[in-house]
Amino acid sequence: MTTLTADPRPVRTENLPLRQRPADIVFLVIFIAFIVTCIISDSVEGLGLPQVANSPNLLVQWNFWYASNFDPLYQSHPLWLRFISGTSAFAYVIFYVLLNISLVRGWNWIQLPSVIYATMIISLTGIPIFGVELFGPAGQATPNVGVFLAFNLPYIVFPLLLLIRMRKPLPFTRRW
């Protein structure tokens, strides 16, 4: 009687090059854009800079235009929103840089941080902000749901897609 034993040597799986992972190219573009928006928008709110039309700070002016037209909650500066925006501006942005490098280099260790990030941003950012903007009282709810969603829905949709992408170990060894 012959007993079959498993080969004790670990199986090495090779990563696919980025050009063979089209979803990761999309993620690369989107998360580069997220870095830019963290600097433009979240840093202003996270630092608690007053959003006024006549500010000498161009980033404040851009945020004022958006908030005064479409996002009264963002303009009202509640402390909890400053914490959420500050987390985005000063913590998530570091993740975005690491994620983009990992996408290009195929660093599979980014899987767990991606799952943590996606879970955090959906639950700790998406639910409270979307809840207030869509169902909150007058003066905090958005007057224009379509524009609000156009500006903000990508910050929920793409983390959710990233969570799905990173659902299995060694994400860069497969196309999706």
ZALUM-33050 format. One record per atom (N, C-alpha, C): atom name; x negated, y negated, z. Coordinates in steps of 0.02 Angstrom, whole numbers, plus 50000, padded with zeros to 5 digits. Layout:
{"CA",{X,Y,Z}}
...
END
This chain:
{"N",{49958,50058,50000}}
{"CA",{50000,50000,50000}}
{"C",{49955,49938,50000}}
{"N",{49969,49892,49955}}
{"CA",{49929,49832,49949}}
{"C",{49966,49773,49980}}
{"N",{49930,49735,50020}}
{"CA",{49959,49676,50051}}
{"C",{49935,49614,50014}}
{"N",{49981,49573,49993}}
{"CA",{49963,49511,49959}}
{"C",{49954,49456,50011}}
{"N",{49901,49420,50006}}
{"CA",{49889,49364,50051}}
{"C",{49886,49300,50011}}
{"N",{49906,49247,50043}}
{"CA",{49904,49182,50009}}
{"C",{49832,49159,50004}}
{"N",{49818,49124,49951}}
{"CA",{49751,49095,49943}}
{"C",{49741,49041,49996}}
{"N",{49689,49047,50038}}
{"CA",{49679,48999,50092}}
{"C",{49654,48931,50069}}
{"N",{49633,48927,50007}}
{"CA",{49607,48863,49982}}
{"C",{49665,48816,49970}}
{"N",{49658,48753,49992}}
{"CA",{49713,48705,49980}}
{"C",{49720,48690,49905}}
{"N",{49781,48683,49885}}
{"CA",{49795,48665,49815}}
{"C",{49790,48590,49808}}
{"N",{49748,48568,49764}}
{"CA",{49739,48496,49753}}
{"C",{49784,48475,49696}}
{"N",{49827,48428,49709}}
{"CA",{49871,48402,49658}}
{"C",{49844,48334,49636}}
{"N",{49840,48325,49572}}
{"CA",{49813,48262,49545}}
{"C",{49869,48211,49537}}
{"N",{49852,48149,49552}}
{"CA",{49899,48095,49540}}
{"C",{49905,48081,49465}}
{"N",{49964,48061,49447}}
{"CA",{49975,48039,49378}}
{"C",{49947,47967,49371}}
{"N",{49919,47950,49314}}
{"CA",{49899,47880,49305}}
{"C",{49960,47835,49305}}
{"N",{49950,47773,49323}}
{"CA",{50005,47725,49329}}
{"C",{50045,47721,49264}}
{"N",{50014,47724,49208}}
{"CA",{50050,47719,49144}}
{"C",{50099,47777,49134}}
{"N",{50091,47832,49170}}
{"CA",{50138,47888,49166}}
{"C",{50190,47886,49222}}
{"N",{50189,47832,49261}}
{"CA",{50238,47823,49315}}
{"C",{50276,47757,49303}}
{"N",{50322,47756,49254}}
{"CA",{50354,47692,49236}}
{"C",{50392,47659,49294}}
{"N",{50422,47698,49338}}
{"CA",{50457,47668,49395}}
{"C",{50408,47630,49439}}
{"N",{50347,47655,49445}}
{"CA",{50298,47621,49486}}
{"C",{50274,47556,49454}}
{"N",{50276,47552,49388}}
{"CA",{50260,47489,49354}}
{"C",{50313,47438,49370}}
{"N",{50376,47459,49370}}
{"CA",{50431,47413,49389}}
{"C",{50422,47391,49461}}
{"N",{50407,47438,49506}}
{"CA",{50395,47419,49576}}
{"C",{50337,47370,49582}}
{"N",{50285,47380,49545}}
{"CA",{50228,47335,49546}}
{"C",{50249,47264,49529}}
{"N",{50286,47256,49476}}
{"CA",{50309,47189,49455}}
{"C",{50354,47159,49509}}
{"N",{50402,47197,49533}}
{"CA",{50450,47172,49582}}
{"C",{50415,47152,49647}}
{"N",{50370,47194,49671}}
{"CA",{50339,47180,49736}}
{"C",{50286,47126,49730}}
{"N",{50259,47113,49671}}
{"CA",{50218,47053,49661}}
{"C",{50262,46992,49666}}
{"N",{50321,46995,49636}}
{"CA",{50369,46939,49642}}
{"C",{50389,46929,49715}}
{"N",{50397,46983,49753}}
{"CA",{50414,46976,49824}}
{"C",{50360,46940,49863}}
{"N",{50296,46951,49845}}
{"CA",{50242,46914,49877}}
{"C",{50251,46839,49866}}
{"N",{50266,46821,49805}}
{"CA",{50276,46750,49788}}
{"C",{50335,46721,49826}}
{"N",{50390,46757,49829}}
{"CA",{50449,46730,49863}}
{"C",{50439,46727,49938}}
{"N",{50399,46772,49966}}
{"CA",{50383,46766,50038}}
{"C",{50347,46701,50052}}
{"N",{50302,46683,50007}}
{"CA",{50264,46621,50016}}
{"C",{50310,46561,50005}}
{"N",{50350,46562,49953}}
{"CA",{50393,46505,49936}}
{"C",{50449,46496,49987}}
{"N",{50482,46549,50005}}
{"CA",{50544,46543,50044}}
{"C",{50537,46563,50116}}
{"N",{50515,46624,50129}}
{"CA",{50516,46650,50197}}
{"C",{50468,46614,50243}}
{"N",{50412,46590,50217}}
{"CA",{50365,46554,50260}}
{"C",{50395,46488,50284}}
{"N",{50433,46455,50241}}
{"CA",{50465,46391,50261}}
{"C",{50514,46403,50318}}
{"N",{50556,46453,50311}}
{"CA",{50605,46468,50364}}
{"C",{50571,46497,50425}}
{"N",{50523,46541,50415}}
{"CA",{50488,46572,50471}}
{"C",{50451,46522,50514}}
{"N",{50424,46471,50482}}
{"CA",{50389,46419,50519}}
{"C",{50436,46366,50548}}
{"N",{50499,46370,50529}}
{"CA",{50549,46322,50554}}
{"C",{50542,46252,50527}}
{"N",{50515,46247,50466}}
{"CA",{50508,46180,50436}}
{"C",{50577,46152,50419}}
{"N",{50589,46090,50436}}
{"CA",{50655,46060,50421}}
{"C",{50665,46057,50345}}
{"N",{50722,46081,50323}}
{"CA",{50737,46082,50252}}
{"C",{50774,46018,50235}}
{"N",{50736,45970,50210}}
{"CA",{50764,45905,50192}}
{"C",{50744,45889,50120}}
{"N",{50786,45853,50087}}
{"CA",{50775,45837,50016}}
{"C",{50713,45796,50004}}
{"N",{50696,45752,50050}}
{"CA",{50640,45706,50039}}
{"C",{50575,45729,50070}}
{"N",{50569,45793,50084}}
{"CA",{50507,45819,50113}}
{"C",{50450,45812,50063}}
{"N",{50390,45796,50087}}
{"CA",{50332,45795,50042}}
{"C",{50309,45865,50022}}
{"N",{50334,45916,50056}}
{"CA",{50316,45985,50043}}
{"C",{50360,46013,49988}}
{"N",{50330,46032,49932}}
{"CA",{50368,46057,49874}}
{"C",{50407,46121,49892}}
{"N",{50378,46165,49932}}
{"CA",{50413,46226,49951}}
{"C",{50476,46210,49991}}
{"N",{50471,46161,50035}}
{"CA",{50530,46139,50074}}
{"C",{50583,46111,50027}}
{"N",{50563,46072,49978}}
{"CA",{50611,46044,49929}}
{"C",{50647,46099,49892}}
{"N",{50611,46151,49870}}
{"CA",{50642,46206,49834}}
{"C",{50691,46243,49879}}
{"N",{50671,46254,49942}}
{"CA",{50715,46288,49989}}
{"C",{50776,46245,50005}}
{"N",{50767,46180,50010}}
{"CA",{50824,46136,50022}}
{"C",{50874,46140,49965}}
{"N",{50849,46139,49903}}
{"CA",{50894,46143,49845}}
{"C",{50935,46207,49849}}
{"N",{50903,46264,49861}}
{"CA",{50939,46327,49864}}
{"C",{50988,46328,49923}}
{"N",{50964,46311,49982}}
{"CA",{51005,46316,50042}}
{"C",{51064,46267,50040}}
{"N",{51053,46206,50017}}
{"CA",{51106,46156,50017}}
{"C",{51160,46172,49965}}
{"N",{51142,46209,49914}}
{"CA",{51191,46226,49863}}
{"C",{51224,46295,49872}}
{"N",{51187,46343,49900}}
{"CA",{51212,46411,49899}}
{"C",{51208,46449,49966}}
{"N",{51172,46423,50015}}
{"CA",{51157,46463,50074}}
{"C",{51156,46422,50138}}
{"N",{51216,46404,50163}}
{"CA",{51218,46362,50224}}
{"C",{51187,46396,50285}}
{"N",{51191,46462,50288}}
{"CA",{51159,46497,50344}}
{"C",{51084,46484,50345}}
{"N",{51053,46489,50288}}
{"CA",{50981,46478,50281}}
{"C",{50963,46406,50301}}
{"N",{51007,46360,50286}}
{"CA",{50993,46290,50303}}
{"C",{51006,46275,50377}}
{"N",{51045,46316,50410}}
{"CA",{51062,46302,50480}}
{"C",{51009,46324,50530}}
{"N",{50960,46361,50509}}
{"CA",{50902,46382,50550}}
{"C",{50918,46419,50615}}
{"N",{50963,46467,50616}}
{"CA",{50971,46503,50679}}
{"C",{50905,46539,50697}}
{"N",{50892,46544,50761}}
{"CA",{50830,46574,50784}}
{"C",{50820,46645,50758}}
{"N",{50874,46684,50759}}
{"CA",{50868,46754,50736}}
{"C",{50847,46757,50663}}
{"N",{50870,46709,50621}}
{"CA",{50850,46708,50551}}
{"C",{50777,46687,50543}}
{"N",{50754,46643,50587}}
{"CA",{50683,46624,50586}}
{"C",{50639,46685,50601}}
{"N",{50661,46727,50647}}
{"CA",{50623,46788,50662}}
{"C",{50622,46835,50601}}
{"N",{50680,46844,50570}}
{"CA",{50683,46888,50511}}
{"C",{50639,46860,50455}}
{"N",{50644,46796,50442}}
{"CA",{50604,46765,50388}}
{"C",{50530,46766,50405}}
{"N",{50514,46754,50468}}
{"CA",{50444,46757,50489}}
{"C",{50415,46826,50481}}
{"N",{50455,46877,50497}}
{"CA",{50432,46946,50486}}
{"C",{50419,46959,50413}}
{"N",{50462,46934,50370}}
{"CA",{50452,46941,50299}}
{"C",{50389,46905,50276}}
{"N",{50383,46842,50297}}
{"CA",{50328,46800,50274}}
{"C",{50260,46824,50299}}
{"N",{50257,46851,50360}}
{"CA",{50192,46865,50390}}
{"C",{50178,46939,50403}}
{"N",{50227,46982,50394}}
{"CA",{50216,47055,50403}}
{"C",{50231,47092,50338}}
{"N",{50291,47083,50311}}
{"CA",{50308,47118,50249}}
{"C",{50260,47100,50193}}
{"N",{50238,47038,50191}}
{"CA",{50194,47017,50136}}
{"C",{50130,47058,50137}}
{"N",{50105,47077,50195}}
{"CA",{50045,47120,50200}}
{"C",{50062,47188,50171}}
{"N",{50121,47214,50188}}
{"CA",{50142,47278,50159}}
{"C",{50146,47273,50083}}
{"N",{50174,47218,50057}}
{"CA",{50181,47210,49984}}
{"C",{50113,47214,49950}}
{"N",{50063,47181,49979}}
{"CA",{49996,47183,49950}}
{"C",{49969,47255,49950}}
{"N",{49975,47289,50008}}
{"CA",{49952,47358,50013}}
{"C",{49990,47405,49966}}
{"N",{50056,47394,49961}}
{"CA",{50096,47435,49915}}
{"C",{50073,47426,49844}}
{"N",{50062,47365,49823}}
{"CA",{50041,47352,49754}}
{"C",{49974,47384,49739}}
{"N",{49927,47379,49785}}
{"CA",{49862,47411,49776}}
{"C",{49871,47487,49773}}
{"N",{49914,47513,49817}}
{"CA",{49927,47586,49818}}
{"C",{49959,47610,49754}}
{"N",{50004,47570,49726}}
{"CA",{50036,47589,49663}}
{"C",{49984,47595,49607}}
{"N",{49939,47547,49605}}
{"CA",{49887,47547,49553}}
{"C",{49837,47603,49564}}
{"N",{49815,47611,49626}}
{"CA",{49762,47660,49642}}
{"C",{49789,47731,49655}}
{"N",{49854,47737,49665}}
{"CA",{49882,47803,49679}}
{"C",{49868,47827,49750}}
{"N",{49870,47782,49798}}
{"CA",{49858,47800,49868}}
{"C",{49922,47827,49898}}
{"N",{49925,47892,49905}}
{"CA",{49986,47925,49930}}
{"C",{50001,47910,50003}}
{"N",{49952,47887,50042}}
{"CA",{49964,47872,50112}}
{"C",{50017,47817,50121}}
{"N",{50031,47780,50069}}
{"CA",{50080,47725,50074}}
{"C",{50151,47752,50081}}
{"N",{50161,47817,50073}}
{"CA",{50229,47845,50077}}
{"C",{50263,47829,50144}}
{"N",{50232,47845,50200}}
{"CA",{50263,47833,50265}}
{"C",{50274,47759,50278}}
{"N",{50224,47715,50268}}
{"CA",{50237,47644,50276}}
{"C",{50294,47619,50231}}
{"N",{50301,47647,50171}}
{"CA",{50356,47628,50126}}
{"C",{50424,47646,50155}}
{"N",{50428,47705,50183}}
{"CA",{50491,47727,50214}}
{"C",{50508,47683,50274}}
{"N",{50458,47667,50315}}
{"CA",{50469,47623,50373}}
{"C",{50491,47554,50349}}
{"N",{50455,47526,50301}}
{"CA",{50473,47460,50275}}
{"C",{50544,47458,50247}}
{"N",{50560,47506,50204}}
{"CA",{50625,47506,50171}}
{"C",{50681,47512,50223}}
{"N",{50671,47555,50271}}
{"CA",{50721,47562,50324}}
{"C",{50729,47498,50363}}
{"N",{50673,47466,50380}}
{"CA",{50676,47404,50418}}
{"C",{50710,47348,50379}}
{"N",{50690,47338,50318}}
{"CA",{50717,47281,50282}}
{"C",{50791,47290,50266}}
{"N",{50813,47351,50253}}
{"CA",{50883,47362,50240}}
{"C",{50924,47352,50303}}
{"N",{50901,47381,50359}}
{"CA",{50941,47378,50420}}
{"C",{50931,47314,50459}}
{"N",{50871,47289,50464}}
{"CA",{50858,47230,50506}}
{"C",{50864,47164,50469}}
{"N",{50862,47167,50404}}
{"CA",{50869,47105,50365}}
{"C",{50934,47105,50326}}
{"N",{50945,47157,50288}}
{"CA",{51004,47159,50244}}
{"C",{51070,47156,50281}}
{"N",{51078,47198,50331}}
{"CA",{51143,47201,50365}}
{"C",{51161,47135,50399}}
{"N",{51118,47106,50441}}
{"CA",{51139,47043,50473}}
{"C",{51148,46984,50424}}
{"N",{51101,46977,50378}}
{"CA",{51105,46920,50333}}
{"C",{51164,46927,50285}}
{"N",{51171,46985,50254}}
{"CA",{51227,46995,50208}}
{"C",{51293,46993,50246}}
{"N",{51294,47019,50307}}
{"CA",{51355,47016,50347}}
{"C",{51378,46945,50359}}
{"N",{51333,46902,50380}}
{"CA",{51351,46832,50393}}
{"C",{51368,46796,50329}}
{"N",{51326,46805,50278}}
{"CA",{51336,46769,50214}}
{"C",{51402,46788,50180}}
{"N",{51422,46851,50187}}
{"CA",{51482,46874,50152}}
{"C",{51545,46872,50196}}
{"N",{51537,46880,50262}}
{"CA",{51596,46885,50305}}
{"C",{51595,46836,50364}}
{"N",{51545,46792,50366}}
{"CA",{51538,46746,50421}}
{"C",{51585,46687,50417}}
{"N",{51582,46645,50468}}
{"CA",{51626,46586,50470}}
{"C",{51606,46533,50419}}
{"N",{51652,46489,50405}}
{"CA",{51637,46433,50361}}
{"C",{51578,46395,50390}}
{"N",{51535,46371,50347}}
{"CA",{51475,46337,50369}}
{"C",{51416,46384,50375}}
{"N",{51428,46449,50374}}
{"CA",{51373,46498,50373}}
{"C",{51380,46545,50313}}
{"N",{51441,46560,50294}}
{"CA",{51452,46604,50236}}
{"C",{51435,46566,50172}}
{"N",{51410,46602,50123}}
{"CA",{51392,46571,50060}}
{"C",{51453,46546,50023}}
{"N",{51450,46487,49992}}
{"CA",{51506,46463,49952}}
{"C",{51505,46494,49882}}
{"N",{51451,46527,49864}}
{"CA",{51446,46556,49797}}
{"C",{51415,46625,49803}}
{"N",{51457,46675,49809}}
{"CA",{51434,46744,49820}}
{"C",{51390,46768,49762}}
{"N",{51408,46752,49701}}
{"CA",{51369,46774,49643}}
{"C",{51297,46750,49644}}
{"N",{51288,46686,49658}}
{"CA",{51220,46659,49660}}
{"C",{51182,46688,49720}}
{"N",{51216,46692,49778}}
{"CA",{51184,46722,49836}}
{"C",{51160,46793,49820}}
{"N",{51202,46833,49789}}
{"CA",{51183,46902,49773}}
{"C",{51127,46904,49721}}
{"N",{51129,46859,49672}}
{"CA",{51076,46857,49622}}
{"C",{51008,46844,49654}}
{"N",{51006,46799,49703}}
{"CA",{50944,46783,49737}}
{"C",{50923,46837,49788}}
{"N",{50971,46869,49821}}
{"CA",{50956,46910,49879}}
{"C",{50965,46986,49871}}
{"N",{51007,47008,49826}}
{"CA",{51019,47079,49818}}
{"C",{50956,47119,49800}}
{"N",{50910,47092,49760}}
{"CA",{50849,47130,49746}}
{"C",{50811,47151,49809}}
{"N",{50817,47113,49863}}
{"CA",{50780,47129,49925}}
{"C",{50811,47187,49963}}
{"N",{50869,47210,49940}}
{"CA",{50901,47270,49968}}
{"C",{50895,47327,49917}}
{"N",{50909,47312,49854}}
{"CA",{50910,47364,49802}}
{"C",{50840,47394,49792}}
{"N",{50789,47353,49785}}
{"CA",{50723,47381,49770}}
{"C",{50692,47417,49831}}
{"N",{50701,47393,49892}}
{"CA",{50679,47436,49948}}
{"C",{50717,47502,49951}}
{"N",{50781,47502,49935}}
{"CA",{50819,47564,49933}}
{"C",{50791,47611,49879}}
{"N",{50777,47585,49821}}
{"CA",{50747,47625,49768}}
{"C",{50677,47650,49788}}
{"N",{50639,47608,49823}}
{"CA",{50573,47629,49847}}
{"C",{50581,47685,49898}}
{"N",{50630,47681,49941}}
{"CA",{50643,47734,49989}}
{"C",{50658,47800,49953}}
{"N",{50698,47796,49901}}
{"CA",{50713,47856,49862}}
{"C",{50650,47882,49827}}
{"N",{50611,47836,49801}}
{"CA",{50548,47855,49766}}
{"C",{50500,47890,49814}}
{"N",{50497,47868,49875}}
{"CA",{50449,47894,49924}}
{"C",{50478,47950,49967}}
{"N",{50532,47981,49945}}
{"CA",{50567,48031,49984}}
{"C",{50527,48095,49995}}
{"N",{50479,48110,49953}}
{"CA",{50440,48172,49958}}
{"C",{50366,48154,49963}}
{"N",{50327,48198,49995}}
{"CA",{50255,48186,50000}}
{"C",{50222,48181,49931}}
{"N",{50164,48151,49930}}
{"CA",{50124,48142,49870}}
{"C",{50164,48111,49813}}
{"N",{50190,48051,49824}}
{"CA",{50235,48021,49774}}
{"C",{50202,48007,49707}}
{"N",{50136,47998,49706}}
{"CA",{50104,47979,49644}}
{"C",{50083,48039,49602}}
{"N",{50102,48098,49624}}
{"CA",{50090,48159,49584}}
{"C",{50149,48174,49539}}
{"N",{50201,48133,49543}}
{"CA",{50262,48145,49501}}
{"C",{50286,48078,49473}}
{"N",{50324,48082,49420}}
{"CA",{50349,48022,49387}}
{"C",{50400,47984,49430}}
{"N",{50442,48020,49466}}
{"CA",{50494,47989,49508}}
{"C",{50503,48029,49569}}
END
